[in-house]
Amino acid sequence: MKFLAEMFSIAPGNKDHHPALRCAVGVFVPLITLVLLGRLDLAIFASFGAFTGIYGRGEPHGTRFVLQLRAGLLMLLVILLAALAARLGGAWGLDAMAATWFLVLATTVVAGGCSLAISLLRLRPAGSLFHIFAFAAIASIPNQPPLGEGMLVALLTTALSLLIGFSSRILPSRRTPWVRPPPIRRPPGERRAAWLEGLGYLVAAGVAGSLATLAGQWLGFGHNYWAMVAAVVPLVGHTTRHRIRRGIQRIIGTVLGLVVLAAILLLGLEPWQTVLVMALCQFGAEMFIIRQYLLAQVFITPLALISTLLVVPSSPAVLLRDRIIETVIGAAVGVGVVLAPAAWRRLRGL
């Protein structure tokens, strides 16, 4: 009963509307600009560039700028690698199946590598969930826009997020000391923990991606990287109980989010209206991401799928089906990875 109570309880707010508003503006401005320019093919580059604003949530302005700069540069590197990976399949003459497995392998490496980088850079939110999503989503686009244009949009969006991050300094009452974070000194224990965490992300993403690909071949569904994203969700947390709870919340929140998405799609929105809905979803996600992960997922699910539909139009019914199947596969794998060390120790003790 306590486990269930924790799953559906909401922690007290802590001025969450401030970072939520920053992130919503950071998404809305670039996307509405692309709508006005008629370049929605570049929307996904703007969406992931805007992830820069998620970092340094409650930090003073100077510290937030440095943390967001580190996070933004890492995300730009991931976006560039994804765009290049999307072109490698054609350059190497890979068929569809070989290209799919190449994407699973590449995304798995990104999962482990970015988790290690995030840990060593001491960025929060922890983990490489955003980087897995960004890399695989961009690398999966069949008709890539020009590389220079995509990277320019990502760079400008990242710069806008940095600007928004300290924009409140305009108001004297909102200014915080412009102090850089202290130099990072990593004791051996922290480095070891970072490597082990990176290994966990590598295993979870690789297993989930492989199982989703095999199941997709058998049952006829795609978007295997959604399973990889879901698999790393339970890896964030200080206790096994908390991690398992996040995995279950991911599944429940996804189901509820798909209901919200279905209602949105029935409205038949214009592109500018769709962008407004995305900004509102981003606001809702940031409002609850720390306080109640299940509720945040209700906003994250339509946000993720709408951004996919903007760039690669496809059947909404297929997307809804794929999302729930991939999420269940990924969350189950993630929970399994969380429980594996304790199970192994117990077996060794027999």
N, C-alpha and C positions, 0 to 999 in steps of 0.2 A: 504493500500500500504506500509506503514511503517512496518507493521507486516511481510509482505512478504519479504521486503528488508532485515530485520533483520534475517529472516530465512535462506536466501541464501548468506548473507555477510560473509566474513572471516576476523577475527581480525588480527592485525599485529603479526608477529612471535616474539618470545622472546627466541632465542636459543633452540627451541623445539627439534632440532635434537640431543641434548645431552641426555635428558631423553629417547628419542625415541630409540637411539642406545643402551643405557643401558638395556632397557626392551627387545629389540630384541635379544641381546646377552644372556640375562637371560633366554629367552625361547629356543633359538636355541641350546645352549650347552647341557643342560640336555636332550632335545628330540633327538638330533643327537646321543648322547651317548646311549640312549635306543634303537635307530634304530640299531646301531652297535652291541649291545648286544642281539638283537632279543627279546626285552621285551617291545613291544608297549602296552601291557596290563597295564603297569604302567605309560603310557604317561599322563593320565589325572591328576595323582598325581603331576607330574612335572609341568604341565601347570598351576595348581592353586597355587603351591608353588611359582612359578615365579611371581605371582601377587604382591608379597612383593615389587618388584622393582617399582611398580607404585606409591608408597607413598613417601612423602618427596621430591617431584619433583624438586623444585627450592631452597631447603634449603642448608645451609652450611653443610659440611661433618659431623660434630659432631651431629648436630640436625637431619640431614637425617638418620644417623645410628640409633639414638634412636627411631625416628618415624617408621622407617622400621622394627626395632626389635619388637616394639609393634604390628605393623600390621602383621608381620610374625607369631608371637605367636598366635594372634587371628585366623589367617587363618589356622594354624596347628590344633588348637582346633576344628575349623569347619570341617576340613578334617577328623579328627579322629571321630568326632560325626557322620559324614556322613557314614563313613565306618562301624561304629557300627550299625547305623540305617538300613543299607542295610542288615545286618545279623539278625536284630530283627524280620523281617517279617517271615523268615523261622523258627526262634526259637519259635515264637508265633503261628505258623501254620496259618498265615493269607492267605486268598485267594487273587487272583490278584486285585480284586476291593477294598478289605479292605486294602491291602498294598498301593494302590494308594492314598486312602484317608488318610492313616497314613502319607504318604510322604508329602501330601499337608499340613496337620496339623503341622508336624515337621518343614517343610520349612517356614511356617508362623511364628512359634516361633523364628526361626533363623533370619528371616527378621526383626522382632521387636527388638529382643535382640541385634543383631549385630549393628543395627542402633543406639541404645542407647549407646553401647560400643564405637562405632566410634565417636559419639558426645562427650562423656565424656572424651575420650582420645585425642580429638581435632585432629583427623587425616583427611587428605585430599588425595584423593577425599572423599567427604562426602557420607553417606548412606551405605546401606548393599547390593547393587546390586551384587558385586563380591562374597559375602558370600552366597547369595541366589543361585547364579549360581553354585558355588562350591559344596555346600551341596547337592542340588537336583541332579546335574549331577552325582556325585559320588554315592549317595545313589540309583540312578536309574540303575546302572550297574548290569546286571543280574548275571554275573559270576565274583565275586569279587576275585582279586588276594590276596595272603596272606597279612594279616593286617600289619605285621612287615615290609614286603618289600615295601608296598605302603607308609607307614609312613616314612621309611628311605629315599625313593626317595623325598618325600615332604620336609623332613628336610634338605637334602643335597641341594636341589634346593633353599630353603629359605636361607641357608647359603651362597650359591653362589650369590644370589641377594644382600645380605648384603655386600659381598666382592666387587661386581661390583659397589655398591653404593658409596664407597669411594676409588675406584681404581685409580681415577684420581689424588689422592694425590701423586702418583709417580712423577708427573710432578710438579716441584716447582711453575711454573706459574699458575697452576690450583688449588693449595691448598687454602683451606678456613679455618678459625679458627675452631679448634676442641672444640666447646663449646656446652655443653648440653643445651637442651631447659629448660626454667625456670619451676619450679614446677607448676603443674596444680592446680589452685585455682578456684573453680567453684562457682560463686555467685548463689543465689537461682533462679534468673531469667534464668540463663543458664541451670541449672538442670531441671527446669520446661519445657523449650523449648526442651531439649533433650528427655524428657519423651513424650511430645506431638508429636515430630517427630517420635519417636519409635512407638507410637500408629498409626500414619499415615501409616507407613510401614507395620505394622501388619494388618491393615484393607485392604490396597491396595493389598498386597500379598495374604491374605486369600480370599478376594472376587474374585480376578482374578483367583487364583488356583481353586476355587470351580466352577466358571463359565466355565473355560476351561475343567475341568474334566467332568462336566455335558454335555457340548457341544461335547466333545470327545466321550462320550458314545453314544450320539445320531447320530453324523455324522461320527464316526469312525476314529478319529485321536488321536494322543498322544502327548507326550512331554509337558504336562501341565505347567511344571515349566518355560517354555519360556514365558508364559503369566505373571507369577509372576515376572520374571525379568523385563519385559517390563512395568509392572504396577508401579514399583517404580522409573522409569526413570523421569517422570514428577515431582516427589517430591523433586528433587534437583534444587534449584534456589531461588533467593531472592524475586522475584515478581511472581504474578500469570501469568502475560504475558509471562515471561521467561519459566515458568514451562509448560504452554500449548504448547509453541513453541517447547520445547524439546520432548513432546509427539508426535507431528506431525512429527518432524524431525526423530524420531525413526521409524515411519512407512515408510516414504519415503526412508530413508537411508537403511532400511531393504530390501525393494523391489529392490533398486539398488544393494545392496550387494548380493542379491540372483542371480542377473544377472551375477555378477562377479564370484560367486561360480559355477554357471552352466558352465561358460567358463573354469574354472579351472578343473572341473570334466571331461570335454570333452577331456582334454589333457592326461588323464590316467597316472598320475605321479607315479613314484616310491616313496617308503616311505621317502627316504632322500630328494627327491625333494619336497615332501609335507611339510616336516619340514622346508625347506628353504622358501617356500611360507608362512608358518605360521609366521616365523620370520619377513618376509617383511610386512605381514599384521599387526603384532604387532607394527612394526616401523611406518607404516602409521597411525594406530590408535592413537598412542601417539603424532604424529606430529600435529594432528588436533583435538584431543579430547577437548582441551580448546578453540581453535580458531573457530571451525566449527563442531558442533556435528553431523550434517547430513552427512558430508563428512567422519568423523571418523567412523560412523556407516557402511559405505560402506566397510571399512576394517574389522570392528569388526564382521560383520555377517559371512563372509567366515571363519574367524579365529575360531569363536565359533563352527560352524558346521563341519569344517574339524577336529577339535580336538575331536568331538563326533564320527566322522566316523573312526578315527584312532583306537578308543577303541572298539566301537560297530558298526561294519559294517552293513549298512542297505541301503534300496533303496534311492538314492539321490532324486528322485522325491517325495517320501513321506516326506523326511526331508524338502524340499523346500515348500511343501504344508503346513506342520505343522507349519513351522516357520512364514509364513506370517499370517496364521489364528490366531496363538497364540499371535503374536505381536499386531495385531489389537485389539484383546480382551483385552490384558493387557494394552496397551496404552489408550484405551477408559476408562478402570476402573481407571487408574492413573489420567487422566484428571478429571474424575468425583470426585475423592477424593480431588483433588486440589480445585475444584469449590464448593464442598459441604459446607464448613464453611460459605462462603459468601452467598450462597443460604439459609442456615439455618438462618443467621442473618436477611436476607431480609424477610423471612417468619415470623419471630418473630416480625418484625417491622410492619407487616400489621395489 
